[in-house]
């Protein structure tokens, strides 16, 4: 009889397998439709790896910031903007010096490359963690706080993949046309999505907008489930709008 914990493990392994198939299928699709190159995939991955240095930037901000915002929301908004600027400039310089030609269609491979290290980590962690959960005796060898972090969420990853492809296209357009408004769009979109993910739409509504229904502890915006659903609705809507644009781009290219 499969218990609840083992079911979580099976779900984790299955999710890792599905994401691996999706990753390989995307590479196959890009090879057939676009000028796919392993070099561009690696460049995208290098951008992601270099972006990890943003942890040091946020640490410096926390250590040296003398500004005391009236709401923690403004601090998170400031951090999201700094993160957007930092990562998109990294993307800009890597593309400028390592990408040969700035064709828009390269953005799909570069975006997939950006997500590759994260996908490999989640696939490996999800499968290993899931197997560990399945094989562990009840109550032994399982720490929900540790292994549940590795249980992948395909919808969230698809949203991120769509976003990173679009951001890569915006930076390529910046380099190709020297129109830096696309760079500003990329920074703004990156900051917005990061802010929503990290802070939660419910608290954003409560803190940044003049909406007060009840006291903070009774207000429905503070219910964790509602916050999660609100954030997911916003991110999913953003991803659908971007996907619509990408599909139009693909039809024009193909």
C-alpha angles and dihedrals in degrees: 000000000000112000127207094264093051089048088057089052093050090049090051094051092045092049091050090051092049092050091049090052090048091051094050091044091053091052090050091049093049091049091054099044108026142035092273117183131177088222091062090047089053092046090054089050091050090054089054093048092047089049090065086077087074086084088071091049093053089047091054090048092053092047097048106028110115094179116110106199119207088233130031086226090073091053091052090047090052091048092048090052092049090048091050092050093045098048096041091051089051088051090048095053095043091051092045095055104026106035117081107217123355101241111162092230089066087068091077093057093041091050091050089048090053090056095042099090091047093046092050090049092050094044092050094041093045095050096042092043092047093050090048090053094046095049098041117099115245109288093004129102095000127111112179092200091056107037099033087064088064096049101109126228109211095195093056091047092050089051090051093047092052090047095050092049090052093046090050090051091051092052092047089052089051091054095042100046100023087232104144093188086083088057089053090049090052093050092047094048092046092050093046096051093044091050092051093048096047102038105032127237094249094060091042089057092047098044105035102032126059093246116130117165100160140338115310094260094050099037111112090223087072096057104112093222093052091048091052094048093047092050091046092050091052094046093044091049090050091049092049091052091049091046090054089055092046092050090053089050092050092051091051092048096043 
